[in-house]
Amino acid sequence: MDIDLRFDRGHFHHLAGFQYLRDIDFIRTAEREAVFLAVLEERITMALLEKSPNFQKISPRLTVLNNLENYLDSDQLIFRYLEEKSFSKIKAVSNDKFKYPTNDKNSDPGVKLNNC
């Protein structure tokens, strides 16, 4: 099974936990897509992030993002989505074998399953 997982550039800010880095002016004030591009261009570095007193709060998120492809490729990972236990405001659309998040029923789900 192939999983094509996509996030909007602006969502990286939240996925990485950058909302906790209020002490870093550029991260706090810039457009979220600009922050993402700054990470790609290495203008935002681990050395900069580690200076924040809130770095320990975001460190686990950065580890997951950095290793996401390895986690998804592992045969040791099981995904489960329990809508009734979810505190997320993200809606999920159900497939026969898989649930995936989506903004609404008309949007691109962001997760595509091939060869199921």
C-alpha positions in Angstrom: 0.0 0.0 0.0 1.3 3.5 -0.9 0.4 6.5 1.3 0.8 9.9 -0.1 0.7 12.2 2.9 0.5 16.0 2.2 0.4 19.1 4.4 -0.1 22.7 3.4 3.1 24.6 3.9 1.4 26.8 6.4 0.6 23.8 8.5 4.2 23.1 9.3 4.2 25.8 11.9 1.7 23.9 14.0 3.0 20.4 13.2 6.5 21.6 14.5 5.1 23.3 17.5 6.3 26.7 16.5 3.3 28.4 18.2 5.3 27.8 21.4 8.3 29.8 20.2 6.9 33.2 21.0 10.4 34.4 22.0 11.7 34.1 18.4 10.4 37.2 16.6 10.5 35.9 13.0 8.6 32.7 13.9 6.1 34.6 15.9 5.4 37.4 13.4 6.0 36.1 9.9 3.5 34.4 7.7 3.5 30.7 8.3 4.5 29.8 4.8 7.4 32.2 5.1 8.5 30.4 8.2 8.3 27.0 6.4 10.4 28.4 3.6 13.0 29.8 6.0 13.3 26.3 7.5 13.9 24.8 4.0 16.4 27.5 3.2 18.2 26.9 6.6 17.6 30.4 7.8 15.8 28.8 10.8 18.2 26.2 12.2 18.2 23.8 15.1 20.8 26.0 16.8 18.3 28.9 16.7 15.4 26.8 18.0 17.5 25.3 20.8 18.1 28.8 22.2 14.4 29.1 23.0 13.3 28.3 26.6 10.4 26.3 25.0 12.6 24.1 22.8 12.0 21.1 25.0 8.3 21.5 24.5 8.7 21.2 20.7 11.6 18.8 20.5 9.4 15.6 20.4 7.4 17.1 17.5 10.6 17.9 15.6 11.8 14.3 16.1 8.6 12.9 14.7 8.6 15.2 11.7 12.3 14.4 11.0 11.6 10.6 11.2 8.1 10.6 9.7 9.1 8.8 6.5 10.9 6.1 8.5 7.9 5.7 10.8 5.6 5.3 7.8 7.9 2.8 6.1 8.2 0.7 9.3 6.2 -2.5 9.6 5.9 -1.8 13.4 3.4 1.0 13.1 -0.4 0.7 13.5 -2.8 3.6 12.7 -6.1 3.9 14.3 -8.6 6.8 14.3 -11.3 6.9 16.9 -13.6 9.7 16.0 -15.5 9.6 19.3 -12.2 10.0 21.2 -10.8 12.7 19.0 -10.4 16.2 20.4 -9.5 17.5 16.9 -11.7 19.9 15.0 -10.5 18.2 11.8 -13.3 16.3 10.1 -12.6 12.8 8.9 -13.9 11.1 5.8 -14.4 7.4 6.0 -13.1 4.9 3.4 -14.0 1.2 3.6 -10.6 0.4 5.2 -9.2 3.8 6.3 -10.2 7.1 7.7 -8.3 10.2 6.7 -8.6 13.9 7.7 -10.1 16.4 5.4 -11.2 20.0 5.7 -14.6 19.2 4.3 -16.3 16.6 2.1 -15.4 18.6 -1.1 -11.7 19.1 -0.4 -8.7 17.1 -1.4 -8.2 14.6 1.5 -4.4 15.0 1.5 -3.9 11.3 2.0 -4.3 9.0 -0.9 -4.1 5.3 -0.8 -2.9 3.4 -3.9 -2.8 -0.3 -4.5 -5.2 -1.3 -1.7 
